[in-house]
Amino acid sequence: MDTATHLVMGITLGGLATLDPVIAQSDLGPQAVMFATIVGSNIPDIDTVLKLRNNAKYIRNHRGITHSIPAVLLWSFTVSGAAFALFSNVPYLHLLLWSFVAVFLHVFVDIFNAYGTQALRPFTRKWVALGVINTFDVVIFLIHALGAILIITADGSKGLTGIAAYALTLMYYIGRFAMKINIESTVRKQFKNVEQVLISPTYRFYHYHLAIVTDEHYYVARFHRGSIMVHDKFERVPLPDNEIIQAAQQDVNISAFLSFSPVYRWDIFDYMDHYEVRFIDLRYRSKGYYPFVAIVQLNKDLQIVSSYTGWIFSEEKLRKKLELIPN
């Protein structure tokens, strides 16, 4: 989820935590637990600072180790410890409990969008991405934004407001799950030998982007109110094991892209003085363009000249990015 949604969900969780009688009976308990749930709901995304270094570091590590099982425990102790230090006479174990709930909830809701997390590390580095909720979902945000406003400004029960916010969210998730099941069923009826259906939700409940993997082809499509429209069809060609690809995979941008993208097409271009290898993620199609790419240029001796990975919405901007990277 996005930062704004994590923030308001932290506030509604803090309201819900006031139903804990131990917290409610402590003088500074509600304030301490609100601090813990707000910070805990956002701290796993501290790895966003990696974007300041380069896209490769960000793509390879964002929602990786910071969203893992050990990290959930580490963040819980860190947040509860900070809350305990700032607020006196607050029962620590209850602060730890609600800090854990906040951190766990952050990681848990992140697995429901198309980007996903490596939430099962250290047992596996596989990305868990269920493709149920858009990264920014306006319905979820509005539910918790309204709840946060009521908790901050109203004199009524903060706990009941928190319960209502999370109950409505649960109902909404159930509806989205039902849509996902319907989409996968529709795809498997319309296409033969389907191996995988990658679903990217949009902010609209009945509109989804699809990347469909069959035994022979990749299909890029959209689902809208029960109908599937195919935008592009690509032959499924295995990545060759040749010297050019082997050299390209040594580049940090290419290796970061390949570690993250589950479905992509590739091209090798042989120019007079250099090779160019391009990878295009098929999950993200926008106005006829595939903006999430990785590209590397190698000289004829297979030495890396320039490379880039990230979001680019025009060929002109991509060329400028490549020119800005030193040899």
Wavefront OBJ file of the C-alpha trace (Angstrom):
o trace
v 0.000 0.000 0.000
v 1.009 3.626 -0.301
v 2.345 5.724 2.579
v -0.864 7.722 3.069
v -2.948 4.562 3.463
v -0.452 3.019 5.883
v -0.612 6.248 7.904
v -4.397 6.366 8.273
v -4.516 2.612 8.931
v -2.058 3.200 11.767
v -4.395 5.781 13.270
v -7.466 3.548 13.067
v -5.455 0.691 14.554
v -4.438 3.003 17.385
v -8.108 3.740 17.952
v -8.894 0.029 17.949
v -6.120 -0.565 20.505
v -7.922 1.610 23.056
v -10.296 -1.321 23.546
v -7.378 -3.043 25.283
v -8.356 -2.463 28.959
v -4.723 -2.341 30.099
v -3.977 0.424 27.602
v -7.192 2.275 28.384
v -6.504 2.282 32.150
v -2.982 3.653 31.734
v -2.747 7.461 31.865
v -0.602 7.734 28.742
v -1.589 4.382 27.277
v -3.757 5.683 24.402
v -1.088 8.190 23.347
v 1.703 5.631 23.583
v -0.155 2.984 21.609
v -1.172 5.537 18.962
v 2.495 6.447 18.525
v 3.387 2.754 18.283
v 0.712 1.889 15.714
v 1.425 4.895 13.486
v 5.189 4.311 13.472
v 4.774 0.545 13.242
v 2.425 0.904 10.293
v 5.055 2.801 8.320
v 8.523 1.701 9.468
v 8.900 -1.297 7.085
v 8.951 1.181 4.183
v 12.125 2.769 5.518
v 13.858 1.021 2.623
v 12.347 3.651 0.313
v 15.540 5.637 0.953
v 17.285 3.157 -1.354
v 15.742 5.043 -4.263
v 18.164 7.844 -3.477
v 21.037 5.528 -4.435
v 19.769 4.010 -7.670
v 16.819 2.153 -9.147
v 18.612 -1.204 -9.130
v 19.115 -1.124 -5.353
v 15.522 -0.007 -4.854
v 13.965 -2.647 -7.128
v 16.021 -5.492 -5.694
v 15.516 -4.551 -2.036
v 12.270 -2.570 -1.623
v 9.796 -4.692 0.344
v 12.508 -7.293 0.668
v 14.416 -7.805 3.912
v 12.533 -4.958 5.636
v 9.272 -6.899 5.129
v 10.679 -10.288 6.158
v 9.788 -12.367 9.213
v 12.919 -11.342 11.185
v 12.309 -7.698 10.277
v 8.725 -7.817 11.572
v 10.071 -8.939 14.945
v 12.914 -6.398 14.894
v 10.609 -3.502 14.008
v 8.135 -4.560 16.707
v 10.785 -4.439 19.446
v 12.236 -1.203 18.060
v 8.906 0.623 17.908
v 7.660 -0.632 21.276
v 10.996 0.275 22.867
v 10.809 3.810 21.482
v 7.211 4.198 22.672
v 8.114 2.875 26.120
v 11.018 5.343 26.358
v 8.857 8.308 25.349
v 5.831 7.529 27.518
v 6.193 6.575 31.168
v 4.153 4.038 33.169
v 2.775 2.256 30.095
v 2.741 -1.571 30.202
v 5.518 -2.648 27.848
v 4.111 -6.020 26.818
v 0.924 -4.406 25.551
v 2.943 -1.814 23.640
v 4.922 -4.686 22.120
v 1.721 -6.496 21.166
v 0.203 -3.520 19.352
v 3.519 -2.610 17.752
v 3.704 -6.144 16.385
v 0.117 -5.937 15.084
v 0.906 -2.655 13.313
v 4.095 -3.927 11.656
v 2.557 -7.282 10.749
v -0.504 -5.557 9.262
v 1.719 -3.375 7.073
v 3.491 -6.405 5.614
v 0.270 -8.404 5.378
v -1.655 -5.832 3.345
v 1.329 -5.303 1.034
v 1.158 -8.878 -0.233
v -2.289 -8.239 -1.712
v -1.155 -5.923 -4.520
v 0.699 -6.766 -7.728
v 4.098 -5.584 -6.437
v 4.068 -7.846 -3.384
v 6.769 -8.465 -0.778
v 9.369 -11.032 0.225
v 7.370 -11.644 3.387
v 8.483 -15.271 3.728
v 12.206 -14.550 4.006
v 14.431 -16.143 5.249
v 12.644 -19.323 4.184
v 12.307 -18.172 0.572
v 13.124 -15.078 -1.476
v 10.041 -15.593 -3.619
v 7.895 -12.497 -4.092
v 4.407 -12.942 -2.633
v 2.011 -10.828 -4.730
v -1.642 -11.832 -4.742
v -2.894 -9.147 -7.153
v -6.082 -8.353 -5.267
v -5.728 -4.686 -4.250
v -4.266 -1.720 -6.122
v -1.182 -0.144 -4.513
v -3.354 2.883 -3.793
v -6.943 1.844 -3.291
v -9.261 4.805 -2.899
v -11.935 2.804 -1.048
v -9.535 1.553 1.627
v -7.972 4.979 1.964
v -11.320 6.738 2.375
v -12.544 4.191 4.945
v -9.497 4.717 7.126
v -9.156 8.440 6.449
v -12.719 8.958 7.676
v -12.027 6.686 10.632
v -8.848 8.613 11.433
v -10.708 11.932 11.351
v -13.377 10.606 13.726
v -10.766 9.167 16.089
v -8.829 12.430 16.198
v -11.769 14.843 16.427
v -14.809 13.038 17.813
v -15.607 12.336 21.464
v -17.132 8.933 20.738
v -15.553 5.538 21.139
v -12.262 5.399 19.279
v -12.270 1.625 19.638
v -15.637 1.174 17.932
v -14.524 3.460 15.113
v -11.446 1.290 14.644
v -13.566 -1.869 14.610
v -15.900 -0.378 12.011
v -12.977 0.686 9.776
v -11.378 -2.741 9.799
v -14.691 -4.587 9.434
v -15.501 -2.571 6.300
v -11.988 -3.193 4.998
v -12.377 -6.933 5.512
v -15.671 -6.938 3.594
v -14.026 -5.011 0.762
v -11.129 -7.488 0.613
v -13.587 -10.372 0.405
v -15.265 -8.667 -2.556
v -11.921 -8.169 -4.280
v -10.977 -11.797 -3.682
v -14.247 -12.869 -5.264
v -13.379 -10.749 -8.304
v -9.942 -12.367 -8.554
v -11.466 -15.857 -8.497
v -13.938 -14.799 -11.191
v -11.156 -13.374 -13.366
v -8.987 -16.489 -13.133
v -11.980 -18.688 -13.947
v -12.857 -16.552 -16.972
v -9.234 -16.612 -18.233
v -8.954 -20.391 -17.981
v -12.191 -20.834 -19.905
v -11.083 -18.519 -22.709
v -7.399 -19.546 -23.053
v -5.855 -22.991 -23.425
v -2.999 -24.387 -21.334
v -2.849 -21.442 -18.924
v 0.128 -21.706 -16.580
v -0.148 -18.413 -14.737
v -2.457 -15.400 -14.505
v -0.819 -12.223 -13.177
v -3.473 -9.734 -12.117
v -2.801 -6.023 -11.574
v -5.825 -4.353 -9.982
v -6.759 -0.767 -10.789
v -8.641 1.707 -8.619
v -11.838 0.541 -10.350
v -13.478 -2.523 -8.848
v -14.417 -4.116 -12.197
v -11.258 -3.241 -14.166
v -7.985 -5.224 -14.025
v -4.800 -5.517 -16.099
v -3.728 -9.061 -16.940
v -0.557 -10.836 -18.003
v -1.500 -14.362 -19.036
v 1.144 -17.062 -19.415
v 0.316 -20.126 -21.512
v 2.590 -22.897 -22.694
v 3.374 -21.047 -25.948
v 2.439 -17.381 -25.560
v 2.241 -14.340 -23.328
v -1.010 -12.380 -23.528
v -1.378 -8.828 -22.271
v -5.036 -8.118 -21.669
v -7.566 -6.337 -19.531
v -10.622 -7.587 -17.701
v -13.669 -5.335 -17.559
v -17.064 -6.401 -16.205
v -16.734 -10.046 -17.171
v -15.054 -9.541 -20.569
v -11.400 -9.988 -21.521
v -9.819 -7.801 -24.195
v -6.395 -8.866 -25.495
v -4.024 -5.982 -26.233
v -0.890 -7.882 -27.248
v 0.197 -11.450 -27.893
v 3.856 -12.470 -27.748
v 5.458 -15.787 -28.534
v 6.993 -17.306 -25.426
v 10.679 -17.570 -26.314
v 13.126 -18.837 -23.652
v 16.019 -16.569 -22.729
v 19.023 -17.854 -24.721
v 22.172 -19.011 -22.992
v 24.683 -17.133 -25.134
v 27.638 -14.834 -24.473
v 25.621 -11.636 -24.957
v 22.929 -12.591 -22.449
v 25.509 -13.906 -19.987
v 27.375 -10.583 -20.157
v 24.134 -8.597 -19.844
v 23.132 -10.503 -16.719
v 26.292 -9.287 -14.992
v 24.904 -5.756 -15.032
v 23.313 -4.630 -11.750
v 20.279 -3.105 -13.460
v 19.535 -6.215 -15.497
v 20.040 -8.592 -12.565
v 17.765 -6.433 -10.374
v 15.040 -6.480 -13.029
v 15.271 -10.248 -13.520
v 15.123 -10.857 -9.759
v 11.837 -8.972 -9.579
v 9.928 -9.453 -12.829
v 8.057 -12.772 -13.249
v 6.934 -12.239 -16.860
v 8.822 -10.294 -19.495
v 9.856 -10.272 -23.125
v 13.399 -9.706 -24.300
v 15.188 -8.448 -27.406
v 18.804 -8.383 -28.584
v 19.801 -5.690 -31.062
v 23.078 -5.991 -32.943
v 24.332 -2.562 -34.062
v 27.521 -1.675 -35.889
v 29.525 -0.816 -32.777
v 27.530 -2.290 -29.900
v 24.855 -4.700 -28.704
v 21.710 -3.686 -26.903
v 19.705 -6.068 -24.702
v 16.269 -5.006 -23.558
v 13.836 -6.563 -21.091
v 10.218 -5.394 -20.838
v 7.910 -6.288 -17.948
v 4.550 -7.304 -19.419
v 2.526 -6.667 -16.263
v 2.492 -2.915 -16.651
v 0.929 -1.618 -19.845
v -0.054 2.044 -20.001
v -1.582 3.673 -23.079
v -0.010 1.135 -25.414
v 3.442 1.431 -23.821
v 5.311 -0.854 -21.432
v 7.053 1.542 -19.032
v 8.913 -0.828 -16.701
v 12.091 -1.861 -18.502
v 15.725 -2.832 -18.130
v 18.234 -2.126 -20.865
v 21.979 -2.580 -21.220
v 24.393 -1.593 -23.977
v 27.587 -3.589 -24.509
v 30.469 -2.973 -26.843
v 31.637 -5.664 -29.258
v 33.981 -6.992 -26.577
v 30.870 -7.564 -24.408
v 31.869 -4.891 -21.910
v 28.996 -2.939 -20.341
v 28.829 0.597 -21.694
v 25.592 1.859 -20.114
v 22.427 0.501 -18.542
v 19.176 1.498 -16.900
v 16.174 -0.028 -15.169
v 13.009 1.661 -13.977
v 9.898 3.385 -15.223
v 10.212 5.183 -18.548
v 7.247 6.384 -20.588
v 8.962 7.299 -23.862
v 11.862 6.094 -25.985
v 13.354 9.596 -25.971
v 13.563 9.676 -22.163
v 15.073 6.201 -22.126
v 17.841 7.306 -24.483
v 18.566 10.303 -22.264
v 18.825 8.050 -19.236
v 21.331 5.846 -21.003
v 23.395 8.838 -22.074
v 23.542 10.132 -18.491
v 25.099 6.927 -17.139
v 28.921 7.029 -17.344
v 30.779 4.334 -19.244
l 1 2 3 4 5 6 7 8 9 10 11 12 13 14 15 16 17 18 19 20 21 22 23 24 25 26 27 28 29 30 31 32 33 34 35 36 37 38 39 40 41 42 43 44 45 46 47 48 49 50 51 52 53 54 55 56 57 58 59 60 61 62 63 64 65 66 67 68 69 70 71 72 73 74 75 76 77 78 79 80 81 82 83 84 85 86 87 88 89 90 91 92 93 94 95 96 97 98 99 100 101 102 103 104 105 106 107 108 109 110 111 112 113 114 115 116 117 118 119 120 121 122 123 124 125 126 127 128 129 130 131 132 133 134 135 136 137 138 139 140 141 142 143 144 145 146 147 148 149 150 151 152 153 154 155 156 157 158 159 160 161 162 163 164 165 166 167 168 169 170 171 172 173 174 175 176 177 178 179 180 181 182 183 184 185 186 187 188 189 190 191 192 193 194 195 196 197 198 199 200 201 202 203 204 205 206 207 208 209 210 211 212 213 214 215 216 217 218 219 220 221 222 223 224 225 226 227 228 229 230 231 232 233 234 235 236 237 238 239 240 241 242 243 244 245 246 247 248 249 250 251 252 253 254 255 256 257 258 259 260 261 262 263 264 265 266 267 268 269 270 271 272 273 274 275 276 277 278 279 280 281 282 283 284 285 286 287 288 289 290 291 292 293 294 295 296 297 298 299 300 301 302 303 304 305 306 307 308 309 310 311 312 313 314 315 316 317 318 319 320 321 322 323 324 325 326 327
